[in-house]
């Protein structure tokens, strides 16, 4: 079974809109675990428009499943991660002004930086995943820089799925087959939802984990959090 890690950024965004603590971010994270989620993902950004740096220690101390912190590895981000070591840190090359992540690492161009960053995080006992487009050259580069896992950027897959799902998933299959050969774990995330998730899971060999936030929270407006988590888990079995 592919594991479900719920990204709670949108819960934090809703909380921040009124300046109080409603909804309670920690309670929602713990409830997600009780509802069946096998991990919690957060993506703190420099402007703290959703997850705040101050949220991380509280979540780290209380989350019972796998805690995944993702983000652009600036010095402040790396210090935050080292001070609150999660089970997994996912490195994402997003611009500080980006609305959302929209591309993966160029593991060839940024080989030296990624190698040193990954060594630093591994020294703290943290498993490291890097955000990648489904490009076989980038997968080879991920192995070279020392990543434990890769997370495929699935935004283009989700966009193309509605018109040609076979073409949409084809590069992910090829890249996943190579990752399996190289001994890299495979995660995936971005715009996965109840329509396209099961097909992706069935087609991509060795898929270990998906990180889903925006679509899941949107579905919860109609179905409720508990039921929505269960619906997503069913797509992964």
N, C-alpha and C positions, 0 to 999 in steps of 0.2 A: 504493500500500500504506500502511495505517495503521501508524505506528511503535509498537513496544512498549518502554515504559520500565518496568523492574522495580523495585518498591519493596522495599528490603531491610530495612525496619524490623523485621520478624519474625525475620530472621536475627540482628539486634542484640539483640532481646529474648531469644532463646535463648542467645546468648553471655553476656548479663548475668546469666542465671539462676545461673551457677556462678562468676561473678566473674573468670574467666580470659579467654582469647582463643580459645575453641573454641565455635562455628566462627569462623574468621578472617574478619572482615567484609570486609576489602580483597580477600582471595583470592576470596571468593564473588562480590564485585562484578566482579572481573576475569574470573572464570570465566563469569558471566552474559553478559558481553560476548562472550567466545569462543564461547559457545553460541548467539549470534545476537541477544541483546537490543540494541536500538538506543539505549538510555538507561538511566540509573540514577537512581532517585528516593529521596530521604530526607526524613523529616519529624521533625526534632528538636523535642521538647517540653521545656518548662521543667524538668520533673522528670527528664528524661533516662532515662526508663524503657526506652527502646530505643536509638535513635541518640543518642550523646553529642555535645556540642559539640566535644569533642576529636577526634571521628571525622572532622569535616568537612575540616580541612586535608589530612589524609592521603588522603581520597577525592578531593578536588579536584585534588591533584597527580598522581594516578595514573589516574583514569578517562579512558578514551580516547574514549568516545562522549559523548552529551549528558548533562550532569549537571544534575539538577533538584532544587532545594531548596525544599520547601514548608513552610508553617507560618503561625502567627499573627504578624503583623508588629509584635511588640513591639520596643522599642528594642534589647534585647539580641539578638533575632533579626536585625534589620536590620544591626546592626554585624557579626554573624557572616557574613552574606551578602556585605556590602561587602568584608570582609577576605578572603573566599574566593569571588570572583565566579563563579557557575555560568553555564551557558548560559541557564538559565531559572530564575526564581523564581516559585513559585505561592503566592499569598496566600490563606490559608484562615482563616475567622473562627471557629476552634474555641476553646471555653473551655479554660483551662489544665487543668481537672479532667476534661475530656471523655475518655471511653474511646476514641472515634474521631470523626472528622469526621461531622457529621450535618446540615449545612445550608450553603447558599451565602450569599454577601454580599447585603445589601440595598444595591445600588449607588446608590440614591437617598438613603437616610438617611445613608450614610457617604461621600457624594460628595467632600466636602472632604478627609477623611482619606485616601481612596484616591487622589485626584488628587495630593496632596503625596507620598505614599509611592511611587507609581509614578514620579513625576518623579525622586525620589531614587535609585531603583534603575536607572532608565534612564541617569542621569548616570554610573553605574558600568559602563555598557555591557551591562546585563543585560536580556534579554527577560522581560517580565512577563505572567504569566497569573493570572487570578483565578477562584476557585472559585465556581460559580453554580448555583442551581437553574434548571431549564429554563423560565424565565419571560421572555417577550419584553421586558417592561419592564426587567428586570434586564440583559438583553443590551444594550438601548439605553443603559442607564446605564454599562455596562462600556466601551462605545465613548466615551462622554462623559468618563470619568475617565482615558482614555488607555491602557487595557490593550492589549497586543499580541494576547493570546489569552484565551480563556475555557476553563475546565475544568468540564464539566457534572458535577454530583453525580448519580451513577447508582444510589445506594442504593435509592430508591423504585422505579426501573425494575426492578432485580433482584428486588425483593420481589414486584412485580405480574406480572413476566414469567411466573411459573409458572401463573397463572390466566388472564391475558389479555395476551399479548405485544404485540398491536397497540395496545391502549389504553395500555400501559406506555410505548411508544416514541413515541406521538403528540406529546406536548409537546416532546420532544427534537427531533423532525423540524421542527416549527414554529420553535423557537428557533434551530436550526441554519441554517435557510433565511434567517432574518433576520441572523444572524451573518455568513453568507456575503455577503449584500448590503452589510453594513457594513464588510466587509474584516477581520473578526476571525478569527484562527485558532481552531480548535476542538480541544480535548482533552477527555478524559472519564476518570472513575475513581470507584471505590468499588463493591465487590461484583460486579464483572465477573468472569465465570468461563468455563469451557469450555462450559457449557450456553447462556449468553446472549450471549456476546461476538460471535459471527459475525453473528447477527441484528442486533445493535445496529450493527455496522460496516456492514452492507448497507443499513440503513434511514436512517442519519443522514448527510446529505450533507456532504462536506468534512471528515470526521473525520480529523485529522492524527495524533493520538497518544493512546494509552491508558496509564494508570499502574496497574499491577496488582501487588499484593504478597501479601495474606493468602491469597487463593484459590490463587495460584500456588505458594506455599510449602506449603500443605496438599496440593495435588496432587503435589508433589514427594516427599512421604512415600511415595507409592505408585509413582510413575513415574520418580523420579530427576530431578535438576535439569536436566540437559542435555535429556532427552527432554521434560520439561514445558515448557521454553522453546520447543522446536520445536513442540509441540502448540499453544501459544498463538499462535505466529507463523502457523501454518496457518489459524487462525481469522481472521487479519487480511489474508489474501491474496485 
